Amino acid sequence: MTTDNEAQLKRGVARLLGQRIPEFMAAQADRHGVDLIDTLIFTIIWATNTEHLVVPGRYAGIFEIPPNAERRPIKLAELTFRARLPKALVSERVAGLKSRQMVEETPAGLVVPSLVFSRPEMLNGVDAIWENARQLVEELAQFGVVAQGHRTAA
């Protein structure tokens, strides 16, 4: 059973995440000169390409970018499902990302090539994501979601 205090904490966390997630995505969109839909689609593609590599220490350095051979392509149908957007809109946005050389289409599906992640704006984006994550952890600690005194290495 949820106590009143727990319910208040849950509502507070929901509000915090409702504010921060769009802010984080908008900051990334601004950094790359695109809108939130392109940012969402691009993020789903690269995150899916490398979700099997999310292991502490693996390709962890800022310049340790997973090679193309280790990326797992995503099919347009899966991307459309994950984005919860109409197929025509996703196809249009993927075409735009391809024309800007942010995404490549292979016989197996869509991939964000390794070279994209060596661009200065992408490296700066990693720093921004890190800072946003640190800030979010500190804010969540105020709600007891993460332990006080957590350690976030710089």
C-alpha positions as CSV (number, residue, x, y, z in Angstrom):
1,M,0.0,0.0,0.0
2,T,1.3,3.4,-0.9
3,T,1.5,6.0,1.9
4,D,0.7,9.7,1.4
5,N,4.3,10.5,1.6
6,E,5.3,7.9,-1.0
7,A,2.5,9.2,-3.3
8,Q,3.9,12.7,-2.9
9,L,7.4,11.5,-3.7
10,K,6.1,9.7,-6.8
11,R,4.2,12.7,-8.0
12,G,7.3,14.9,-7.4
13,V,9.5,12.5,-9.4
14,A,7.0,12.3,-12.2
15,R,6.9,16.1,-12.4
16,L,10.7,16.3,-12.3
17,L,11.1,13.8,-15.1
18,G,8.3,15.4,-17.1
19,Q,10.4,18.6,-17.0
20,R,13.9,17.2,-17.4
21,I,13.4,14.7,-20.2
22,P,12.0,17.2,-22.7
23,E,14.6,19.7,-21.6
24,F,17.4,17.2,-22.2
25,M,16.0,16.3,-25.6
26,A,15.5,19.9,-26.6
27,A,19.1,20.8,-25.6
28,Q,20.4,17.9,-27.9
29,A,18.1,19.1,-30.7
30,D,19.4,22.7,-30.4
31,R,23.0,21.4,-30.3
32,H,22.5,19.6,-33.6
33,G,20.2,22.1,-35.3
34,V,17.2,19.7,-35.6
35,D,13.8,19.4,-33.9
36,L,12.6,17.0,-31.3
37,I,11.2,14.5,-33.7
38,D,14.6,14.2,-35.5
39,T,16.3,13.9,-32.1
40,L,14.0,11.2,-31.0
41,I,14.4,9.2,-34.2
42,F,18.2,9.6,-34.3
43,T,18.4,8.6,-30.6
44,I,16.3,5.5,-31.1
45,I,18.5,4.4,-34.0
46,W,21.8,4.8,-32.3
47,A,20.6,3.5,-28.9
48,T,19.2,0.4,-30.6
49,N,22.4,0.0,-32.7
50,T,24.4,-0.2,-29.5
51,E,22.0,-1.4,-26.7
52,H,23.8,-4.7,-26.5
53,L,27.1,-2.8,-25.7
54,V,25.7,-1.1,-22.6
55,V,28.2,-2.7,-20.2
56,P,30.2,-0.6,-17.7
57,G,33.7,-0.2,-19.1
58,R,33.0,-1.4,-22.6
59,Y,33.7,1.4,-25.1
60,A,33.6,3.7,-22.1
61,G,36.2,6.3,-23.2
62,I,35.1,9.4,-25.0
63,F,37.0,8.3,-28.1
64,E,36.2,4.6,-27.7
65,I,33.5,4.5,-30.3
66,P,32.0,1.1,-31.1
67,P,33.0,0.1,-34.7
68,N,30.3,-0.2,-37.3
69,A,30.7,-4.0,-37.4
70,E,29.4,-4.1,-33.8
71,R,26.3,-2.0,-34.4
72,R,23.0,-3.8,-34.8
73,P,20.8,-2.2,-37.4
74,I,17.2,-1.4,-36.8
75,K,14.5,-2.0,-39.4
76,L,12.2,0.9,-40.3
77,A,9.2,-1.0,-38.9
78,E,10.9,-1.5,-35.5
79,L,11.9,2.2,-35.5
80,T,8.3,3.2,-36.3
81,F,7.0,1.1,-33.4
82,R,9.6,2.4,-30.9
83,A,9.0,6.0,-31.9
84,R,5.2,5.6,-31.8
85,L,4.9,7.8,-34.8
86,P,3.3,7.3,-38.3
87,K,5.5,5.4,-40.7
88,A,5.3,8.2,-43.3
89,L,6.7,10.7,-40.8
90,V,9.4,8.4,-39.7
91,S,10.4,7.6,-43.3
92,E,10.5,11.3,-44.1
93,R,12.7,12.1,-41.1
94,V,15.0,9.1,-41.7
95,A,15.5,10.4,-45.3
96,G,16.5,13.8,-43.9
97,L,19.0,12.2,-41.4
98,K,20.4,10.2,-44.3
99,S,20.8,13.3,-46.5
100,R,22.8,14.9,-43.6
101,Q,24.9,11.7,-43.3
102,M,23.7,11.1,-39.8
103,V,22.2,7.7,-40.6
104,E,23.0,5.0,-43.2
105,E,20.7,2.4,-44.6
106,T,22.2,-1.1,-44.9
107,P,20.5,-4.2,-46.2
108,A,20.0,-5.2,-42.5
109,G,18.4,-1.8,-41.5
110,L,19.3,1.6,-40.3
111,V,22.6,2.5,-38.6
112,V,24.3,5.6,-37.2
113,P,27.9,5.1,-38.4
114,S,30.8,5.3,-36.0
115,L,32.2,8.3,-37.8
116,V,29.2,10.4,-36.8
117,F,30.2,10.1,-33.2
118,S,33.6,11.6,-33.7
119,R,32.2,14.9,-34.8
120,P,32.9,17.8,-32.3
121,E,29.2,18.5,-31.7
122,M,28.6,14.8,-30.9
123,L,31.6,14.7,-28.4
124,N,30.2,17.9,-26.8
125,G,26.8,16.2,-26.7
126,V,28.3,13.4,-24.6
127,D,29.6,15.9,-22.1
128,A,26.2,17.6,-21.9
129,I,24.4,14.3,-21.4
130,W,26.9,13.5,-18.6
131,E,26.2,16.8,-16.9
132,N,22.4,16.4,-17.3
133,A,22.6,12.9,-15.9
134,R,24.6,14.1,-12.9
135,Q,22.1,16.9,-12.2
136,L,19.2,14.5,-12.5
137,V,20.8,12.0,-10.1
138,E,21.3,14.8,-7.6
139,E,17.7,16.0,-8.0
140,L,16.4,12.4,-7.7
141,A,18.4,12.0,-4.5
142,Q,16.2,14.7,-3.0
143,F,13.2,12.4,-3.5
144,G,15.0,9.4,-2.1
145,V,15.1,7.6,-5.5
146,V,18.9,7.4,-5.3
147,A,21.0,7.2,-2.1
148,Q,22.2,10.5,-0.7
149,G,26.0,10.8,-1.0
150,H,26.1,9.0,-4.3
151,R,29.3,9.3,-6.2
152,T,29.3,10.7,-9.7
153,A,32.9,10.8,-11.0
154,A,33.8,13.7,-13.2
